[in-house]
Amino acid sequence: QVQLVESGGGLVQAGGSLRLSCAASGRTFSSYAMGWFRQAPGKEREFVASITWSGGNTYYADFVKGRFTISRDNAKNTVYLQMNSLKPEDTAVYYCAARSPGSSGTYYQVRTYDYWGQGTQVTVSS
């Protein structure tokens, strides 16, 4: 069982930066691949970025490549999403998710992940 708590969201002007954090409970955090998703009002939840259990591989949605960076600190049971050059269209609730070892599915699919945080609001003003 993994519990996830996101933080770091807020209101920022276009072009600004935010760093989201996701703190995980449980001693097996380091064995979970982690992902960030987002959901804007009236839209489906969409993949943003993911990172393997070791941090050795990262994956990004095309619309955040070059602007967002996912990272993790297994000693602190925390995964981060550094967001730079924010745009108004990045406004959404951002969710952290954990994928159990050996689970099926691809890294960009919502159904691949077994545990979710409550989300943190990111609002980018123009």
DRENDO-1510 file (C-alpha; in Angstrom, 1 decimal, always signed):
<recs>
REC; n; res; u; v; w
REC; 1; GLN; +0.0; +0.0; +0.0 .
REC; 2; VAL; +1.3; +3.5; -0.9 .
REC; 3; GLN; -0.2; +6.8; +0.1 .
REC; 4; LEU; +0.7; +9.8; -2.0 .
REC; 5; VAL; +0.5; +13.5; -1.0 .
REC; 6; GLU; +1.2; +16.3; -3.5 .
REC; 7; SER; +2.2; +19.8; -2.7 .
REC; 8; GLY; +3.7; +22.8; -4.4 .
REC; 9; GLY; +0.8; +23.9; -6.6 .
REC; 10; GLY; -0.4; +27.5; -6.8 .
REC; 11; LEU; -0.9; +30.6; -9.0 .
REC; 12; VAL; +1.9; +31.7; -11.2 .
REC; 13; GLN; +2.2; +34.1; -14.2 .
REC; 14; ALA; +2.9; +32.8; -17.7 .
REC; 15; GLY; +6.6; +32.1; -18.1 .
REC; 16; GLY; +7.1; +31.4; -14.4 .
REC; 17; SER; +8.1; +28.2; -12.6 .
REC; 18; LEU; +6.7; +25.8; -10.0 .
REC; 19; ARG; +8.1; +22.7; -8.4 .
REC; 20; LEU; +5.6; +20.0; -7.4 .
REC; 21; SER; +6.4; +17.4; -4.8 .
REC; 22; CYS; +4.8; +14.1; -4.1 .
REC; 23; ALA; +5.6; +12.5; -0.8 .
REC; 24; ALA; +5.0; +8.8; -0.5 .
REC; 25; SER; +4.4; +6.6; +2.5 .
REC; 26; GLY; +5.7; +3.0; +2.6 .
REC; 27; ARG; +9.0; +1.3; +2.8 .
REC; 28; THR; +8.9; +0.1; -0.8 .
REC; 29; PHE; +8.7; +3.4; -2.6 .
REC; 30; SER; +11.9; +2.8; -4.4 .
REC; 31; SER; +10.4; -0.2; -6.2 .
REC; 32; TYR; +7.6; +1.8; -7.8 .
REC; 33; ALA; +7.6; +3.7; -11.0 .
REC; 34; MET; +6.0; +7.1; -10.6 .
REC; 35; GLY; +4.1; +9.4; -12.8 .
REC; 36; TRP; +2.5; +12.8; -13.0 .
REC; 37; PHE; -0.8; +13.4; -14.7 .
REC; 38; ARG; -3.0; +16.4; -15.0 .
REC; 39; GLN; -6.7; +17.1; -15.5 .
REC; 40; ALA; -8.2; +20.4; -16.6 .
REC; 41; PRO; -11.9; +21.2; -16.2 .
REC; 42; GLY; -14.0; +19.3; -18.6 .
REC; 43; LYS; -11.1; +17.3; -19.9 .
REC; 44; GLU; -9.8; +13.8; -19.4 .
REC; 45; ARG; -6.8; +13.1; -17.1 .
REC; 46; GLU; -3.7; +13.1; -19.2 .
REC; 47; PHE; -0.1; +11.9; -18.9 .
REC; 48; VAL; +2.6; +14.5; -18.1 .
REC; 49; ALA; +5.7; +12.6; -17.1 .
REC; 50; SER; +7.0; +9.4; -15.6 .
REC; 51; ILE; +10.1; +8.0; -14.0 .
REC; 52; THR; +11.3; +4.4; -13.5 .
REC; 53; TRP; +12.0; +3.1; -10.0 .
REC; 54; SER; +15.7; +3.8; -10.2 .
REC; 55; GLY; +15.3; +7.2; -11.9 .
REC; 56; GLY; +17.3; +5.9; -14.8 .
REC; 57; ASN; +14.6; +6.5; -17.4 .
REC; 58; THR; +12.2; +9.4; -17.7 .
REC; 59; TYR; +9.3; +9.9; -20.2 .
REC; 60; TYR; +7.4; +13.1; -21.1 .
REC; 61; ALA; +4.4; +14.1; -23.0 .
REC; 62; ASP; +5.3; +16.1; -26.1 .
REC; 63; PHE; +3.7; +19.2; -24.8 .
REC; 64; VAL; +6.0; +19.5; -21.8 .
REC; 65; LYS; +9.3; +18.3; -23.3 .
REC; 66; GLY; +12.0; +20.8; -22.6 .
REC; 67; ARG; +9.9; +22.6; -20.0 .
REC; 68; PHE; +9.2; +20.1; -17.3 .
REC; 69; THR; +11.6; +17.7; -15.5 .
REC; 70; ILE; +10.6; +14.7; -13.4 .
REC; 71; SER; +13.0; +13.4; -10.7 .
REC; 72; ARG; +12.9; +11.4; -7.6 .
REC; 73; ASP; +14.8; +11.0; -4.3 .
REC; 74; ASN; +14.2; +7.5; -3.0 .
REC; 75; ALA; +15.9; +8.3; +0.3 .
REC; 76; LYS; +13.2; +10.9; +0.9 .
REC; 77; ASN; +10.4; +8.9; -0.7 .
REC; 78; THR; +9.6; +11.8; -2.9 .
REC; 79; VAL; +9.1; +12.5; -6.6 .
REC; 80; TYR; +9.3; +16.0; -8.1 .
REC; 81; LEU; +8.0; +17.8; -11.1 .
REC; 82; GLN; +9.9; +20.9; -12.0 .
REC; 83; MET; +7.8; +23.1; -14.3 .
REC; 84; ASN; +9.4; +25.9; -16.2 .
REC; 85; SER; +8.1; +28.3; -18.8 .
REC; 86; LEU; +4.6; +27.7; -17.7 .
REC; 87; LYS; +1.7; +28.5; -20.1 .
REC; 88; PRO; -1.9; +29.2; -19.3 .
REC; 89; GLU; -2.8; +25.9; -21.0 .
REC; 90; ASP; -0.8; +24.1; -18.2 .
REC; 91; THR; -3.6; +25.1; -15.8 .
REC; 92; ALA; -4.9; +21.9; -14.3 .
REC; 93; VAL; -5.0; +19.7; -11.2 .
REC; 94; TYR; -1.8; +17.8; -11.1 .
REC; 95; TYR; -1.8; +14.2; -9.7 .
REC; 96; CYS; +1.0; +12.0; -8.6 .
REC; 97; ALA; +0.6; +8.3; -9.2 .
REC; 98; ALA; +2.5; +5.1; -8.4 .
REC; 99; ARG; +2.8; +2.0; -10.5 .
REC; 100; SER; +3.2; -1.3; -8.7 .
REC; 101; PRO; +6.2; -3.5; -9.8 .
REC; 102; GLY; +5.3; -5.9; -12.5 .
REC; 103; SER; +2.0; -4.2; -13.4 .
REC; 104; SER; +0.9; -4.3; -17.0 .
REC; 105; GLY; +0.2; -1.3; -19.2 .
REC; 106; THR; +2.2; +1.5; -20.6 .
REC; 107; TYR; +3.7; +4.4; -18.7 .
REC; 108; TYR; +1.4; +7.0; -20.2 .
REC; 109; GLN; -1.9; +5.2; -19.4 .
REC; 110; VAL; -4.0; +6.2; -16.4 .
REC; 111; ARG; -5.0; +2.6; -15.8 .
REC; 112; THR; -1.4; +1.5; -15.4 .
REC; 113; TYR; -1.1; +3.2; -12.1 .
REC; 114; ASP; -2.4; +1.7; -8.9 .
REC; 115; TYR; -2.2; +4.6; -6.4 .
REC; 116; TRP; -3.1; +8.2; -6.7 .
REC; 117; GLY; -2.7; +11.4; -4.7 .
REC; 118; GLN; -5.4; +13.9; -4.1 .
REC; 119; GLY; -4.0; +16.4; -6.6 .
REC; 120; THR; -2.7; +19.9; -6.4 .
REC; 121; GLN; -4.0; +22.9; -8.3 .
REC; 122; VAL; -1.7; +24.7; -10.7 .
REC; 123; THR; -3.1; +27.9; -12.2 .
REC; 124; VAL; -1.1; +29.9; -14.8 .
REC; 125; SER; -2.3; +33.4; -15.6 .
REC; 126; SER; -1.7; +35.2; -18.9 .
</recs>
